[in-house]
Amino acid sequence: MKTEESLPDDTTPTKTPASTEPHEAHQAHQASSGLPSRIFRSLYWAFWFVGIPIVLAGLVVWALTPATGVERGGILGWLEGIVHEQPVPVGIVLFTFFEMALWAARHSLPLAAFAHPPLRADISPHVRSHFERARALLEEAENILKKHDKAIVRDLMAKERDRVHAELDALRAAMEVVPFEEEAFIEALARADGEVDIRLGKWRKSEIREYLEAILMATAVAFALRAFVVEAFKIPSGSMIPTLQVGDHIFVNKFSYGPSIPLTHKRVWTNMPPHRGDVIVFAFPEHPEQDFIKRVIALGGDRLETKNGHPWLNGWEVPSCRVGTYAYSDYDAAISRHEGDLFVEFLGEEAYLTFYDRVAGSYPEYQGPYQTRPGEVWVMGDNRNNSHDSRMWFGGQGGGVPFENVRGRALFVWLSVSDSGVDWSRLGTPVMGRARLPRAMKHLDAGLDRCLKARPPFDKTTPPSP
């Protein structure tokens, strides 16, 4: 946005010695009172136009996220369904709405006078919005005259074009005249705005159109991000406990294994297979309309076996370290209280937590051997005795995840909502990387640190070749 415009020679005001007084007063005001620093203004804009819209959008998404097992009818149920299915696009649209609302009230926000760029010292604060509107009008008019010059010459008479230019020049002069004349400036702004609206109105964007374009652009960006870069998923079951809790909302990086082409199983380029230990979201091979999340254990060519739930690859036991006794409650299941052994498992570069439930006890002591075919990976849930994973698919025969079914790799928890409310301690929890315990199990931190310090060297965490 331009802050200064040169005036034609015949409209340049004649400067007198007294005309330097406002400029000197402005310099004195800067020296005596001190304008806010650039850092202060940056923090102000970040708080009001990044932080606050994100918080407000997040609160609305959270408020419209239905509790587990709750289904409402009517408009509220319809809204909750949309938020449940598309939390990221909805959040971006809400962010845009709050952003526009705050921008409309930017001059009324706390400390606003100190955060906006300084104006001339002889301009009163209540004229600031008019002055900024004048700057925007001049910029808009210049863009229209430049972009639609041929159409303007065709549709407007020379006298009309000259009138537009004259009113714009008069507005520039009123903005730069020394001393500043408020009444003359307001009149010049009204005349210029009216002239632009009458003569150039067909090429102007209405305020409603600008808002709609902003919303449509935000929505398009949201869906483009969802299709190619990142998508949000909600964890509905406890198959990945303790890494992921029921009610966790996570972001999934769809770019990790190559951006997929929407409505197809093709990728622009491929970065397959996933690494051992990756937590991936994929289309369930038996019912591709369902999305599952599990951890990659075996790659193409590997021979997978499990003994008491612990994986063996190509005759090699994946090393693990017992942390302690872990417990959690699941009131929606037939068995509400679960207790068992918590381990850290070391596979490749990853060290992650696995839980072996003593209560469930539904898995046999030995499973396998399973042979992983080229072009697929075999996956297991971190809640080893409560996971419907590769070991159980296709009628108990077992099966892998074809590469084309892989959606992406899990990133981090951006929201965690359970029946008891929001668990803020889960905010930002990485799905991969250093293993982290949920808040209720912090007493096991010492055991976790002990296991991580005893981590085997990399050559001891890599299985032998098939």
Helices and strands as residue ranges (DSSP letters): G 9-11, G 17-20, H 21-33, H 38-46, I 47-51, H 52-63, H 74-85, H 87-104, H 112-115, G 125-127, H 128-147, H 149-155, H 158-176, H 182-200, G 201-203, H 207-228, E 230-234, E 248-253, E 279-283, E 291-298, E 303-307, E 310-313, E 316-317, E 320-329, E 337-347, E 350-357, E 366-371, E 376-380, H 393-396, E 401-402, G 403-405, E 406-418, E 421-422, G 424-426, G 439-444, H 445-453, G 458-460
